[in-house]
C-alpha cells in the first residue's frame, strides 16, 4: 500500500469524523454558513470522488481502505453523525 495514499484517506476520514462529532478546526466557525454536518458531507464527497477517479488503479488493500472508510463515514452521516442532529 502506498503510504501517501493511505495518509490522504486517513487524513480526510479523520477530518470528516471530527466534523461528525461537531468539531471544526479553530476559526472555521467564523466562516459564514459553515456547520459541521456540511463540512463532513464535503469531506465524504471528496473521498467518494477519490474512489471514482482511482477506480481500477488501486491495489486491493488501498481499494479496501477507501471503501471501508467511506462505508463507515456514510453510515455515521445517515445515522445523524454522533453528536450532530
N, C-alpha and C positions, 0 to 999 in steps of 0.2 A: 504494500500500500504506500502510495506517495504521501509522505508526511505533510507536505504543503496542502494537498487536497484535504487530508484529514483535519488539518488545522483550520481551514476555511469552514468545513462542515461543523466542527466542534464550536468554533467561534460564533458563527451565525446561530447555531442551535442554543448556545448559552445566552446570547442576547435575547432571542425570542422567548426562552424560558423565563428570563428575568422580567421581560415585559409582561408575560402572562401572570407573573407574580405581582404585577403592579409597580415594578421598579423600572425607572428610566435613568439614563446617565445624568449626572449633575448638569443642570442648565437646560435640559430638554423640556422641562415643564414651562419654561418661559416662551417657547415657540407657540404661536397661536394655533389652536385646533389640535394640538398633539395630545393623544391619550395612549396609554399603554397597549390597549387592545388593537388600535390601528398600527402601532409600531410592530407588534407581534405579527399581525397579518402581513405586513410588508416584508418582514424577515422570512416568514414561511413561504410567501410568494417568491422571494429571491432564491430560496433553496429549491423550490419546485422548478424555477427557470433553470437553475444549475443542473438539475436532474434531466430536464428535457434537452438541454444543449450538449450534455455529455453522454447521452444515451448511446450505447454501443462502443464507447471509448474508455469505459472504466473497467478495472479488473473486478472480479466478483466481490472481494472484500470492500472495495470502495463503493460499489453499487449498493451493497447491503447496508453499509454505514449510512449512506444518504437516504435510502428508502426507510430504514428504521427511524432515523431522526425525524423525517417528515411524518411518518405514521404517528409517532408519539406526540409531536407538536400539534398536528391536526386534531388528534383525539382530545388533547387538553383544550385546544381552542374551542372545539364544538361543545365540550363539557362546561365551558364557562371560564376556562383559564385560571383555575385555582381561586385566587382572591379577587378576581375581577367579575363583576356582574354584567 
